[in-house]
């Protein structure tokens, strides 16, 4: 009897990659105890495909040259699995050298001494981990980059080794336009992972070979922007979708905590980002563990935007944060803003930077996309805990300031406001505005509290939001004369 492996979704390993592979095996074969060779043969059929190209080999029985159809590992598994079929060659009477048979692709596993598996801890016969079992395998001397306890190569038991291989069949991935590639893995209770795979991601799966198999709202090379792009697209299917039946949408909403009966299970997503070439060069691995909190924020944004199709409106708001440079898009601002909102930090400095350094300097500058101020205000109130009273003061004064600055061609004043490095400079700029624009500064902004706070908020956050409102109003006012001159609606 050969090596046997138990597929049991009630026995997770705790490792997101291996657990994802266990879910794939349960989807392909069901739960139970199976011969290792049976599982491996099943995976071979899923991971190997015909290329459409032909090769030749020498058939020793007939003494003739015969054609065979070439095969290779499916994309993107072939970026990780570099095991190729290499049969022996023979030099024939015609002077040419041929394979002795059609090459076959086979991943051999050889389990030696017993010990504790480095992934699940079970005691079993062990195999040295290879990249086609576990993508994070590196030279032992570098292993501390990912697993600080290991100063040697990783040892895997049969279950973890074959589950690691199965993980390549269950990848959600996206790779468009550039050589950047992103891999996404959701991690929760294994039975919920199986249901998520079968009911949500299988119906949404795309068919293109090089662009990915999961839809994203926008693409870029950075880990946070692509994670945000996937989540915005995924969340948009919950309210309405032609791609998902109602039952699947209800399940997804329940998993994300949208109802009182929601599943009280930990839910994380891992995003692996790297560069694809002959192989995959991993640059970053990030875990996102506040998906439910982010979905609640998403719902509040959708309510705030209102009108028809707010889901697409929200995608456009985040999509706008890029700059065209030559034949490529620089999406660094979008990634920084995505990082801030996914980690529930402060996105305002990055929005301000984009507005002043990119949007205002375009050949035909225009304001931020419709709804941008609304979602920033909602975020600032709910996450950064700024009171509505101060938000109203900043919006009203900022809009008036921007319009007045545009009327007097005083954009430089807004840049001075944006560049204020301390409270003294901030108040000096406000004083200049009183004289040069004839404006009255709201009293709420003139009271500096302890620890350099204004109405219990850091002064710099108050300054940043004010400068966003002001420049956006300036650009909106600047745009109106151009539209009127061309008889376009404002």
C-alpha positions as a Markdown table, in Angstrom:
| # | Residue | x | y | z |
|---|---|---|---|---|
| 1 | Unk | 0.0 | 0.0 | 0.0 |
| 2 | Unk | 1.3 | 3.5 | -1.0 |
| 3 | Unk | 1.2 | 6.7 | 0.9 |
| 4 | Unk | -2.3 | 7.8 | 1.9 |
| 5 | Unk | -3.6 | 11.3 | 2.5 |
| 6 | Unk | -6.7 | 12.5 | 4.4 |
| 7 | Unk | -8.7 | 15.3 | 2.9 |
| 8 | Unk | -10.7 | 16.7 | 5.8 |
| 9 | Unk | -12.0 | 20.3 | 5.9 |
| 10 | Unk | -12.4 | 20.0 | 9.7 |
| 11 | Unk | -8.6 | 19.8 | 10.0 |
| 12 | Unk | -7.1 | 23.1 | 8.8 |
| 13 | Unk | -3.4 | 23.7 | 9.0 |
| 14 | Unk | -3.6 | 27.5 | 9.7 |
| 15 | Unk | -1.4 | 28.3 | 6.7 |
| 16 | Unk | -3.4 | 30.2 | 4.0 |
| 17 | Unk | -1.7 | 28.6 | 1.0 |
| 18 | Unk | -1.9 | 25.0 | 2.2 |
| 19 | Unk | -5.5 | 25.5 | 3.5 |
| 20 | Unk | -6.4 | 26.9 | 0.1 |
| 21 | Unk | -5.0 | 23.7 | -1.5 |
| 22 | Unk | -7.0 | 21.5 | 0.9 |
| 23 | Unk | -10.1 | 23.3 | -0.3 |
| 24 | Unk | -9.2 | 22.7 | -3.9 |
| 25 | Unk | -8.7 | 19.0 | -3.2 |
| 26 | Unk | -12.0 | 18.8 | -1.5 |
| 27 | Unk | -13.6 | 20.5 | -4.5 |
| 28 | Unk | -12.0 | 18.1 | -7.0 |
| 29 | Unk | -12.2 | 14.8 | -5.1 |
| 30 | Unk | -14.4 | 15.2 | -2.1 |
| 31 | Unk | -13.4 | 14.5 | 1.5 |
| 32 | Unk | -11.9 | 11.1 | 2.6 |
| 33 | Unk | -8.7 | 9.2 | 2.5 |
| 34 | Unk | -7.0 | 8.8 | -0.9 |
| 35 | Unk | -3.8 | 7.3 | -2.3 |
| 36 | Unk | -1.2 | 10.0 | -2.8 |
| 37 | Unk | -0.7 | 8.9 | -6.4 |
| 38 | Unk | -4.4 | 9.2 | -7.1 |
| 39 | Unk | -4.4 | 12.8 | -5.9 |
| 40 | Unk | -1.2 | 13.6 | -7.8 |
| 41 | Unk | -2.6 | 12.2 | -11.0 |
| 42 | Unk | -5.8 | 14.2 | -10.7 |
| 43 | Unk | -3.7 | 17.4 | -10.2 |
| 44 | Unk | -1.6 | 16.6 | -13.2 |
| 45 | Unk | -4.6 | 16.5 | -15.4 |
| 46 | Unk | -5.7 | 19.9 | -14.1 |
| 47 | Unk | -2.3 | 21.6 | -14.2 |
| 48 | Unk | -1.0 | 20.3 | -17.6 |
| 49 | Unk | -2.4 | 21.4 | -20.9 |
| 50 | Unk | -1.6 | 20.9 | -24.6 |
| 51 | Unk | 0.3 | 23.7 | -26.2 |
| 52 | Unk | -0.9 | 23.2 | -29.8 |
| 53 | Unk | 2.7 | 22.7 | -30.9 |
| 54 | Unk | 4.2 | 19.4 | -32.3 |
| 55 | Unk | 7.4 | 17.5 | -31.5 |
| 56 | Unk | 9.0 | 14.4 | -32.7 |
| 57 | Unk | 10.3 | 11.2 | -31.0 |
| 58 | Unk | 11.8 | 7.9 | -32.1 |
| 59 | Unk | 9.4 | 5.0 | -31.7 |
| 60 | Unk | 11.8 | 2.1 | -30.9 |
| 61 | Unk | 9.1 | -0.6 | -31.6 |
| 62 | Unk | 8.4 | 0.5 | -35.2 |
| 63 | Unk | 11.8 | 2.1 | -35.9 |
| 64 | Unk | 10.0 | 5.3 | -37.1 |
| 65 | Unk | 9.8 | 8.9 | -36.2 |
| 66 | Unk | 6.5 | 9.9 | -34.8 |
| 67 | Unk | 4.8 | 13.2 | -33.9 |
| 68 | Unk | 3.5 | 14.1 | -30.5 |
| 69 | Unk | 1.6 | 17.1 | -29.2 |
| 70 | Unk | 3.6 | 19.1 | -26.8 |
| 71 | Unk | 2.4 | 19.9 | -23.3 |
| 72 | Unk | 3.3 | 22.3 | -20.5 |
| 73 | Unk | 2.1 | 23.4 | -17.1 |
| 74 | Unk | -0.9 | 25.8 | -17.3 |
| 75 | Unk | -0.4 | 29.5 | -16.8 |
| 76 | Unk | 0.2 | 30.8 | -14.2 |
| 77 | Unk | 1.3 | 27.6 | -12.5 |
| 78 | Unk | 4.1 | 27.4 | -15.0 |
| 79 | Unk | 5.7 | 30.5 | -13.4 |
| 80 | Unk | 6.3 | 28.4 | -10.3 |
| 81 | Unk | 6.5 | 24.8 | -11.6 |
| 82 | Unk | 9.7 | 24.3 | -13.6 |
| 83 | Unk | 9.7 | 20.5 | -13.7 |
| 84 | Unk | 9.9 | 19.5 | -17.4 |
| 85 | Unk | 9.6 | 16.2 | -19.1 |
| 86 | Unk | 13.1 | 15.2 | -20.3 |
| 87 | Unk | 13.3 | 11.7 | -21.7 |
| 88 | Unk | 16.5 | 10.2 | -22.9 |
| 89 | Unk | 17.7 | 11.0 | -26.5 |
| 90 | Unk | 18.9 | 8.7 | -29.2 |
| 91 | Unk | 20.9 | 9.3 | -32.3 |
| 92 | Unk | 19.3 | 7.5 | -35.3 |
| 93 | Unk | 20.6 | 6.2 | -38.6 |
| 94 | Unk | 19.3 | 9.4 | -40.4 |
| 95 | Unk | 21.9 | 11.4 | -38.4 |
| 96 | Unk | 19.3 | 13.2 | -36.3 |
| 97 | Unk | 18.8 | 13.0 | -32.5 |
| 98 | Unk | 15.4 | 12.3 | -31.2 |
| 99 | Unk | 13.7 | 11.7 | -27.9 |
| 100 | Unk | 13.2 | 8.0 | -27.1 |
| 101 | Unk | 9.6 | 8.7 | -26.3 |
| 102 | Unk | 7.1 | 11.6 | -25.8 |
| 103 | Unk | 8.2 | 13.7 | -22.8 |
| 104 | Unk | 6.0 | 13.3 | -19.8 |
| 105 | Unk | 5.6 | 15.8 | -16.9 |
| 106 | Unk | 5.7 | 14.2 | -13.5 |
| 107 | Unk | 6.1 | 15.7 | -10.1 |
| 108 | Unk | 7.8 | 13.1 | -7.9 |
| 109 | Unk | 7.5 | 13.1 | -4.2 |
| 110 | Unk | 9.9 | 11.1 | -2.0 |
| 111 | Unk | 9.2 | 10.9 | 1.7 |
| 112 | Unk | 12.0 | 10.0 | 3.9 |
| 113 | Unk | 12.5 | 10.1 | 7.7 |
| 114 | Unk | 9.7 | 10.7 | 10.1 |
| 115 | Unk | 9.4 | 14.0 | 11.9 |
| 116 | Unk | 7.1 | 16.9 | 12.5 |
| 117 | Unk | 5.8 | 18.8 | 9.5 |
| 118 | Unk | 6.8 | 22.4 | 9.5 |
| 119 | Unk | 3.4 | 23.6 | 8.4 |
| 120 | Unk | 0.8 | 21.5 | 10.3 |
| 121 | Unk | 3.0 | 20.0 | 13.0 |
| 122 | Unk | 1.8 | 16.4 | 12.3 |
| 123 | Unk | 4.3 | 13.6 | 12.7 |
| 124 | Unk | 4.7 | 11.8 | 9.5 |
| 125 | Unk | 7.2 | 10.9 | 6.8 |
| 126 | Unk | 8.7 | 14.1 | 5.4 |
| 127 | Unk | 9.8 | 15.6 | 2.1 |
| 128 | Unk | 12.0 | 18.6 | 1.4 |
| 129 | Unk | 9.7 | 21.4 | 0.2 |
| 130 | Unk | 10.1 | 22.5 | -3.4 |
| 131 | Unk | 8.6 | 25.6 | -5.0 |
| 132 | Unk | 6.0 | 23.6 | -6.8 |
| 133 | Unk | 4.7 | 22.5 | -3.4 |
| 134 | Unk | 5.0 | 25.9 | -1.7 |
| 135 | Unk | 5.7 | 29.2 | -3.5 |
| 136 | Unk | 7.6 | 30.8 | -0.6 |
| 137 | Unk | 10.4 | 28.3 | -0.7 |
| 138 | Unk | 13.8 | 30.1 | -0.9 |
| 139 | Unk | 17.3 | 29.2 | -0.1 |
| 140 | Unk | 17.6 | 28.0 | 3.5 |
| 141 | Unk | 19.8 | 31.0 | 4.3 |
| 142 | Unk | 17.1 | 33.3 | 3.2 |
| 143 | Unk | 14.2 | 31.4 | 4.8 |
| 144 | Unk | 14.1 | 33.8 | 7.7 |
| 145 | Unk | 12.5 | 36.4 | 5.3 |
| 146 | Unk | 9.2 | 34.5 | 5.6 |
| 147 | Unk | 9.6 | 32.0 | 8.4 |
| 148 | Unk | 12.0 | 33.3 | 11.1 |
| 149 | Unk | 12.1 | 30.0 | 13.0 |
| 150 | Unk | 13.6 | 28.1 | 10.1 |
| 151 | Unk | 17.3 | 28.2 | 9.4 |
| 152 | Unk | 17.1 | 25.2 | 7.1 |
| 153 | Unk | 14.9 | 24.0 | 4.3 |
| 154 | Unk | 11.2 | 23.3 | 5.0 |
| 155 | Unk | 10.0 | 19.8 | 5.6 |
| 156 | Unk | 6.4 | 18.8 | 4.6 |
| 157 | Unk | 4.2 | 15.9 | 5.3 |
| 158 | Unk | 2.3 | 14.2 | 2.4 |
| 159 | Unk | -0.9 | 16.1 | 3.1 |
| 160 | Unk | 0.7 | 19.5 | 3.1 |
| 161 | Unk | 3.0 | 18.7 | 0.1 |
| 162 | Unk | 0.1 | 17.7 | -2.2 |
| 163 | Unk | -2.2 | 20.5 | -0.9 |
| 164 | Unk | 0.6 | 23.0 | -1.7 |
| 165 | Unk | 0.6 | 21.7 | -5.2 |
| 166 | Unk | -3.2 | 21.9 | -5.4 |
| 167 | Unk | -3.0 | 25.5 | -4.4 |
| 168 | Unk | -1.8 | 26.4 | -7.9 |
| 169 | Unk | -5.1 | 25.1 | -9.3 |
| 170 | Unk | -7.1 | 27.4 | -7.0 |
| 171 | Unk | -5.4 | 30.7 | -7.6 |
| 172 | Unk | -7.3 | 33.9 | -8.1 |
| 173 | Unk | -5.0 | 36.2 | -10.1 |
| 174 | Unk | -4.8 | 39.3 | -12.2 |
| 175 | Unk | -2.0 | 40.5 | -14.5 |
| 176 | Unk | -2.7 | 43.2 | -17.1 |
| 177 | Unk | -0.7 | 45.6 | -19.3 |
| 178 | Unk | 2.5 | 45.4 | -17.3 |
| 179 | Unk | 4.6 | 42.5 | -16.0 |
| 180 | Unk | 3.1 | 43.0 | -12.6 |
| 181 | Unk | 1.1 | 40.0 | -11.3 |
| 182 | Unk | -1.2 | 39.7 | -8.3 |
| 183 | Unk | -2.4 | 36.6 | -6.5 |
| 184 | Unk | -5.4 | 36.6 | -4.1 |
| 185 | Unk | -6.3 | 34.1 | -1.5 |
| 186 | Unk | -9.2 | 34.4 | 1.0 |
| 187 | Unk | -8.8 | 32.6 | 4.3 |
| 188 | Unk | -11.5 | 31.6 | 6.8 |
| 189 | Unk | -13.2 | 28.4 | 7.9 |
| 190 | Unk | -12.4 | 25.8 | 5.2 |
| 191 | Unk | -16.0 | 24.9 | 4.5 |
| 192 | Unk | -16.8 | 28.5 | 4.0 |
| 193 | Unk | -13.7 | 28.8 | 1.7 |
| 194 | Unk | -15.1 | 25.9 | -0.4 |
| 195 | Unk | -18.5 | 27.5 | -0.6 |
| 196 | Unk | -17.0 | 30.9 | -1.5 |
| 197 | Unk | -15.0 | 29.1 | -4.3 |
| 198 | Unk | -18.0 | 27.2 | -5.6 |
| 199 | Unk | -20.7 | 29.8 | -5.3 |
| 200 | Unk | -18.9 | 33.1 | -5.9 |
| 201 | Unk | -15.6 | 32.8 | -7.6 |
| 202 | Unk | -16.4 | 29.9 | -10.0 |
| 203 | Unk | -19.3 | 31.9 | -11.6 |
| 204 | Unk | -17.2 | 35.1 | -11.7 |
| 205 | Unk | -14.2 | 33.4 | -13.2 |
| 206 | Unk | -12.8 | 35.0 | -16.3 |
| 207 | Unk | -11.5 | 33.0 | -19.2 |
| 208 | Unk | -8.6 | 35.1 | -20.5 |
| 209 | Unk | -5.2 | 33.4 | -20.3 |
| 210 | Unk | -2.9 | 36.4 | -19.6 |
| 211 | Unk | -5.2 | 38.9 | -18.0 |
| 212 | Unk | -6.3 | 36.9 | -15.0 |
| 213 | Unk | -9.3 | 34.9 | -13.8 |
| 214 | Unk | -10.9 | 37.4 | -11.4 |
| 215 | Unk | -12.4 | 40.8 | -12.3 |
| 216 | Unk | -10.9 | 44.0 | -10.7 |
| 217 | Unk | -12.2 | 47.6 | -10.8 |
| 218 | Unk | -8.8 | 48.8 | -11.9 |
| 219 | Unk | -5.3 | 47.5 | -12.3 |
| 220 | Unk | -1.9 | 48.7 | -11.2 |
| 221 | Unk | 1.5 | 47.3 | -10.1 |
| 222 | Unk | 1.0 | 47.9 | -6.4 |
| 223 | Unk | -0.4 | 45.6 | -3.7 |
| 224 | Unk | -2.9 | 47.9 | -2.0 |
| 225 | Unk | -4.5 | 49.4 | -5.1 |
| 226 | Unk | -5.1 | 46.0 | -6.7 |
| 227 | Unk | -6.5 | 44.7 | -3.4 |
| 228 | Unk | -8.9 | 47.7 | -3.4 |
| 229 | Unk | -9.7 | 47.1 | -7.0 |
| 230 | Unk | -10.7 | 43.5 | -6.3 |
| 231 | Unk | -12.8 | 44.3 | -3.3 |
| 232 | Unk | -14.7 | 47.2 | -4.9 |
| 233 | Unk | -15.5 | 44.9 | -7.8 |
| 234 | Unk | -16.5 | 42.0 | -5.6 |
| 235 | Unk | -18.6 | 44.2 | -3.3 |
| 236 | Unk | -20.4 | 45.7 | -6.3 |
| 237 | Unk | -21.9 | 42.3 | -7.1 |
| 238 | Unk | -23.7 | 42.0 | -3.8 |
| 239 | Unk | -26.5 | 44.6 | -4.5 |
| 240 | Unk | -27.0 | 43.7 | -8.2 |
| 241 | Unk | -25.2 | 41.4 | -10.6 |
| 242 | Unk | -25.8 | 39.5 | -13.8 |
| 243 | Unk | -22.9 | 37.2 | -13.0 |
| 244 | Unk | -24.1 | 36.0 | -9.6 |
| 245 | Unk | -27.4 | 34.5 | -8.6 |
| 246 | Unk | -29.3 | 36.1 | -5.7 |
| 247 | Unk | -28.4 | 33.2 | -3.3 |
| 248 | Unk | -24.7 | 33.7 | -3.9 |
| 249 | Unk | -25.0 | 37.4 | -3.4 |
| 250 | Unk | -26.8 | 36.9 | -0.1 |
| 251 | Unk | -24.1 | 34.4 | 1.0 |
| 252 | Unk | -21.3 | 36.8 | 0.2 |
| 253 | Unk | -23.1 | 39.6 | 2.1 |
| 254 | Unk | -23.6 | 37.3 | 5.0 |
| 255 | Unk | -19.9 | 36.3 | 5.0 |
| 256 | Unk | -18.9 | 40.0 | 5.1 |
| 257 | Unk | -21.1 | 40.7 | 8.1 |
| 258 | Unk | -24.0 | 42.5 | 6.4 |
| 259 | Unk | -26.8 | 41.0 | 8.5 |
| 260 | Unk | -27.5 | 40.2 | 12.2 |
| 261 | Unk | -27.2 | 36.5 | 11.3 |
| 262 | Unk | -23.8 | 36.9 | 9.7 |
| 263 | Unk | -21.2 | 34.2 | 10.3 |
| 264 | Unk | -18.9 | 35.1 | 13.2 |
| 265 | Unk | -15.8 | 33.7 | 11.5 |
| 266 | Unk | -12.4 | 35.3 | 11.0 |
| 267 | Unk | -12.0 | 36.4 | 7.4 |
| 268 | Unk | -8.7 | 37.5 | 5.8 |
| 269 | Unk | -7.4 | 38.0 | 2.3 |
| 270 | Unk | -3.8 | 37.6 | 1.3 |
| 271 | Unk | -2.4 | 39.5 | -1.7 |
| 272 | Unk | 0.9 | 38.3 | -3.3 |
| 273 | Unk | 2.4 | 40.8 | -5.7 |
| 274 | Unk | 5.4 | 40.3 | -8.0 |
| 275 | Unk | 6.8 | 40.4 | -11.5 |
| 276 | Unk | 6.1 | 37.7 | -14.0 |
| 277 | Unk | 8.7 | 36.6 | -16.6 |
| 278 | Unk | 10.2 | 33.2 | -17.0 |
| 279 | Unk | 9.2 | 32.7 | -13.4 |
| 280 | Unk | 7.4 | 34.7 | -10.7 |
| 281 | Unk | 9.5 | 37.1 | -8.7 |
| 282 | Unk | 7.6 | 37.9 | -5.5 |
| 283 | Unk | 7.9 | 41.4 | -4.2 |
| 284 | Unk | 5.4 | 41.6 | -1.4 |
| 285 | Unk | 2.9 | 39.6 | 0.7 |
| 286 | Unk | 0.2 | 41.4 | 2.6 |
| 287 | Unk | -2.6 | 40.2 | 4.8 |
| 288 | Unk | -5.9 | 42.2 | 5.0 |
| 289 | Unk | -7.9 | 41.1 | 8.0 |
| 290 | Unk | -10.5 | 43.9 | 8.3 |
| 291 | Unk | -12.7 | 43.0 | 5.3 |
| 292 | Unk | -15.9 | 43.1 | 7.3 |
| 293 | Unk | -15.1 | 46.6 | 8.6 |
| 294 | Unk | -14.2 | 47.7 | 5.1 |
| 295 | Unk | -17.5 | 46.4 | 3.7 |
| 296 | Unk | -19.4 | 48.4 | 6.3 |
| 297 | Unk | -17.5 | 51.5 | 5.2 |
| 298 | Unk | -18.2 | 50.6 | 1.6 |
| 299 | Unk | -21.9 | 50.4 | 2.3 |
| 300 | Unk | -21.9 | 53.8 | 3.9 |
| 301 | Unk | -20.1 | 55.2 | 0.8 |
| 302 | Unk | -22.7 | 53.7 | -1.5 |
| 303 | Unk | -25.5 | 55.3 | 0.6 |
| 304 | Unk | -23.7 | 58.6 | 0.6 |
| 305 | Unk | -23.3 | 58.7 | -3.2 |
| 306 | Unk | -26.9 | 57.7 | -3.9 |
| 307 | Unk | -28.2 | 58.2 | -7.4 |
| 308 | Unk | -28.0 | 55.5 | -10.1 |
| 309 | Unk | -25.2 | 53.0 | -10.0 |
| 310 | Unk | -23.2 | 54.4 | -7.1 |
| 311 | Unk | -21.0 | 51.2 | -7.2 |
| 312 | Unk | -19.5 | 52.4 | -10.5 |
| 313 | Unk | -19.3 | 55.9 | -9.2 |
| 314 | Unk | -17.2 | 54.7 | -6.3 |
| 315 | Unk | -14.9 | 52.8 | -8.6 |
| 316 | Unk | -14.4 | 55.9 | -10.7 |
| 317 | Unk | -13.5 | 58.0 | -7.7 |
| 318 | Unk | -10.6 | 55.7 | -6.8 |
| 319 | Unk | -9.6 | 55.0 | -10.4 |
| 320 | Unk | -8.9 | 58.7 | -11.0 |
| 321 | Unk | -5.8 | 58.8 | -8.8 |
| 322 | Unk | -3.1 | 58.3 | -11.4 |
| 323 | Unk | -1.0 | 60.3 | -13.8 |
| 324 | Unk | -0.2 | 59.4 | -17.4 |
| 325 | Unk | 3.5 | 59.4 | -17.9 |
| 326 | Unk | 4.6 | 58.5 | -21.5 |
| 327 | Unk | 3.1 | 55.2 | -22.3 |
| 328 | Unk | 2.3 | 54.1 | -18.8 |
| 329 | Unk | 0.2 | 55.1 | -15.8 |
| 330 | Unk | 1.8 | 56.2 | -12.6 |
| 331 | Unk | -0.7 | 54.9 | -10.0 |
| 332 | Unk | 1.4 | 55.6 | -6.8 |
| 333 | Unk | -1.2 | 58.0 | -5.5 |
| 334 | Unk | -4.0 | 55.5 | -5.9 |
| 335 | Unk | -1.9 | 52.9 | -4.0 |
| 336 | Unk | -1.2 | 55.3 | -1.1 |
| 337 | Unk | -4.9 | 56.2 | -0.8 |
| 338 | Unk | -5.8 | 52.5 | -1.1 |
| 339 | Unk | -3.3 | 51.7 | 1.7 |
| 340 | Unk | -4.8 | 54.3 | 3.9 |
| 341 | Unk | -8.5 | 53.3 | 3.5 |
| 342 | Unk | -7.8 | 49.5 | 3.8 |
| 343 | Unk | -5.8 | 50.1 | 7.0 |
| 344 | Unk | -8.2 | 52.7 | 8.3 |
| 345 | Unk | -5.5 | 55.4 | 8.3 |
| 346 | Unk | -5.6 | 58.9 | 6.9 |
| 347 | Unk | -5.9 | 59.2 | 3.1 |
| 348 | Unk | -6.3 | 63.0 | 3.1 |
| 349 | Unk | -2.5 | 63.9 | 2.7 |
| 350 | Unk | -2.4 | 61.6 | -0.4 |
| 351 | Unk | -5.5 | 63.1 | -1.9 |
| 352 | Unk | -4.2 | 66.6 | -1.3 |
| 353 | Unk | -0.8 | 65.7 | -2.9 |
| 354 | Unk | -2.6 | 64.3 | -6.0 |
| 355 | Unk | -4.8 | 67.3 | -6.3 |
| 356 | Unk | -2.0 | 69.9 | -6.1 |
| 357 | Unk | 0.8 | 68.0 | -7.8 |
| 358 | Unk | -1.1 | 66.2 | -10.6 |
| 359 | Unk | -4.7 | 67.4 | -11.2 |
| 360 | Unk | -4.0 | 71.2 | -10.8 |
| 361 | Unk | -1.0 | 71.0 | -13.1 |
| 362 | Unk | -2.7 | 69.2 | -16.0 |
| 363 | Unk | -2.9 | 71.0 | -19.4 |
| 364 | Unk | -6.7 | 71.4 | -18.8 |
| 365 | Unk | -7.1 | 70.9 | -15.1 |
| 366 | Unk | -10.5 | 69.9 | -13.7 |
| 367 | Unk | -11.9 | 69.1 | -10.3 |
| 368 | Unk | -11.9 | 65.7 | -8.7 |
| 369 | Unk | -14.5 | 63.2 | -9.9 |
| 370 | Unk | -18.0 | 63.7 | -8.8 |
| 371 | Unk | -18.6 | 62.4 | -5.3 |
| 372 | Unk | -14.9 | 62.4 | -4.2 |
| 373 | Unk | -15.5 | 65.1 | -1.6 |
| 374 | Unk | -18.5 | 63.3 | -0.3 |
| 375 | Unk | -16.7 | 60.0 | 0.3 |
| 376 | Unk | -13.7 | 61.8 | 1.9 |
| 377 | Unk | -16.0 | 63.6 | 4.2 |
| 378 | Unk | -17.8 | 60.4 | 5.1 |
| 379 | Unk | -14.5 | 58.7 | 5.8 |
| 380 | Unk | -13.2 | 61.6 | 7.8 |
| 381 | Unk | -16.3 | 61.6 | 10.0 |
| 382 | Unk | -16.7 | 57.8 | 10.5 |
| 383 | Unk | -13.1 | 56.7 | 10.7 |
| 384 | Unk | -11.0 | 59.8 | 11.6 |
| 385 | Unk | -13.9 | 61.0 | 13.9 |
| 386 | Unk | -14.0 | 64.6 | 12.9 |
| 387 | Unk | -17.3 | 66.2 | 14.0 |
| 388 | Unk | -19.8 | 67.3 | 11.5 |
| 389 | Unk | -19.7 | 70.9 | 12.7 |
| 390 | Unk | -16.0 | 71.2 | 11.8 |
| 391 | Unk | -16.6 | 69.4 | 8.5 |
| 392 | Unk | -19.3 | 71.9 | 7.6 |
| 393 | Unk | -17.1 | 74.8 | 8.5 |
| 394 | Unk | -14.2 | 73.5 | 6.4 |
| 395 | Unk | -16.4 | 72.7 | 3.4 |
| 396 | Unk | -18.2 | 76.1 | 3.4 |
| 397 | Unk | -15.1 | 78.1 | 3.9 |
| 398 | Unk | -12.9 | 76.0 | 1.6 |
| 399 | Unk | -15.4 | 76.3 | -1.3 |
| 400 | Unk | -15.7 | 80.1 | -0.8 |
| 401 | Unk | -11.9 | 80.4 | -0.5 |
| 402 | Unk | -11.4 | 78.4 | -3.8 |
| 403 | Unk | -14.0 | 80.4 | -5.7 |
| 404 | Unk | -12.6 | 83.7 | -4.4 |
| 405 | Unk | -9.0 | 82.7 | -5.2 |
| 406 | Unk | -10.1 | 81.8 | -8.8 |
| 407 | Unk | -11.8 | 85.1 | -9.3 |
| 408 | Unk | -8.6 | 86.9 | -8.2 |
| 409 | Unk | -6.2 | 84.5 | -9.9 |
| 410 | Unk | -4.6 | 83.7 | -6.6 |
| 411 | Unk | -3.8 | 80.0 | -6.9 |
| 412 | Unk | -0.5 | 80.7 | -5.2 |
| 413 | Unk | -2.3 | 81.4 | -2.0 |
| 414 | Unk | -3.8 | 77.9 | -2.1 |
| 415 | Unk | -0.3 | 76.4 | -2.6 |
| 416 | Unk | 0.9 | 78.4 | 0.4 |
| 417 | Unk | -1.9 | 76.9 | 2.4 |
| 418 | Unk | -1.1 | 73.4 | 1.3 |
| 419 | Unk | 2.6 | 73.9 | 2.1 |
| 420 | Unk | 2.1 | 75.2 | 5.6 |
| 421 | Unk | 4.4 | 73.2 | 7.9 |
| 422 | Unk | 3.3 | 74.3 | 11.3 |
| 423 | Unk | 0.5 | 76.2 | 13.0 |
| 424 | Unk | 2.3 | 79.5 | 12.7 |
| 425 | Unk | 2.6 | 79.2 | 8.9 |
| 426 | Unk | -1.0 | 78.1 | 8.7 |
| 427 | Unk | -2.3 | 81.2 | 10.5 |
| 428 | Unk | 0.1 | 83.4 | 8.5 |
| 429 | Unk | -1.5 | 82.1 | 5.3 |
| 430 | Unk | -5.0 | 82.6 | 6.7 |
| 431 | Unk | -4.1 | 86.2 | 7.6 |
| 432 | Unk | -2.8 | 86.8 | 4.0 |
| 433 | Unk | -6.2 | 85.5 | 2.7 |
| 434 | Unk | -8.1 | 88.0 | 4.8 |
| 435 | Unk | -6.2 | 91.0 | 3.2 |
| 436 | Unk | -5.7 | 89.7 | -0.3 |
| 437 | Unk | -9.1 | 88.2 | -0.9 |
| 438 | Unk | -11.2 | 90.2 | 1.6 |
| 439 | Unk | -12.4 | 87.1 | 3.4 |
| 440 | Unk | -13.3 | 86.5 | 7.0 |
| 441 | Unk | -11.8 | 83.5 | 8.7 |
| 442 | Unk | -14.3 | 81.3 | 10.7 |
| 443 | Unk | -13.7 | 81.7 | 14.4 |
| 444 | Unk | -13.7 | 77.9 | 14.9 |
| 445 | Unk | -10.4 | 77.8 | 12.9 |
| 446 | Unk | -8.7 | 80.4 | 15.0 |
| 447 | Unk | -8.7 | 78.6 | 18.3 |
| 448 | Unk | -5.7 | 76.4 | 18.8 |
| 449 | Unk | -6.1 | 73.9 | 21.6 |
| 450 | Unk | -3.5 | 71.9 | 23.5 |
| 451 | Unk | -1.3 | 69.5 | 21.5 |
| 452 | Unk | -1.8 | 71.8 | 18.4 |
| 453 | Unk | -5.4 | 70.7 | 17.8 |
| 454 | Unk | -8.3 | 72.6 | 16.3 |
| 455 | Unk | -11.7 | 71.4 | 17.6 |
| 456 | Unk | -10.0 | 68.3 | 18.9 |
| 457 | Unk | -8.4 | 67.4 | 15.6 |
| 458 | Unk | -4.8 | 67.7 | 14.6 |
| 459 | Unk | -4.2 | 71.1 | 13.0 |
| 460 | Unk | -2.5 | 69.5 | 10.0 |
| 461 | Unk | -5.6 | 67.4 | 9.2 |
| 462 | Unk | -7.8 | 70.5 | 9.4 |
| 463 | Unk | -5.4 | 72.3 | 7.1 |
| 464 | Unk | -5.2 | 69.4 | 4.6 |
| 465 | Unk | -9.0 | 69.0 | 4.3 |
| 466 | Unk | -9.4 | 72.8 | 3.9 |
| 467 | Unk | -6.8 | 72.9 | 1.1 |
| 468 | Unk | -8.6 | 70.0 | -0.7 |
| 469 | Unk | -12.0 | 71.8 | -0.6 |
| 470 | Unk | -10.3 | 75.1 | -1.7 |
| 471 | Unk | -8.4 | 73.7 | -4.7 |
| 472 | Unk | -11.2 | 71.6 | -5.8 |
| 473 | Unk | -13.6 | 74.6 | -5.8 |
| 474 | Unk | -10.9 | 76.6 | -7.6 |
| 475 | Unk | -10.6 | 74.0 | -10.4 |
| 476 | Unk | -14.4 | 73.7 | -10.6 |
| 477 | Unk | -14.7 | 77.5 | -11.0 |
| 478 | Unk | -11.9 | 77.5 | -13.5 |
| 479 | Unk | -13.7 | 74.8 | -15.6 |
| 480 | Unk | -17.0 | 76.7 | -15.8 |
| 481 | Unk | -15.8 | 79.6 | -18.0 |
| 482 | Unk | -14.2 | 77.0 | -20.4 |
| 483 | Unk | -17.5 | 75.1 | -20.6 |
| 484 | Unk | -19.5 | 78.3 | -21.1 |
| 485 | Unk | -17.1 | 79.4 | -23.8 |
| 486 | Unk | -17.8 | 76.2 | -25.7 |
| 487 | Unk | -21.5 | 76.2 | -24.9 |
| 488 | Unk | -21.1 | 73.1 | -22.8 |
| 489 | Unk | -23.3 | 72.4 | -19.8 |
| 490 | Unk | -21.5 | 73.3 | -16.5 |
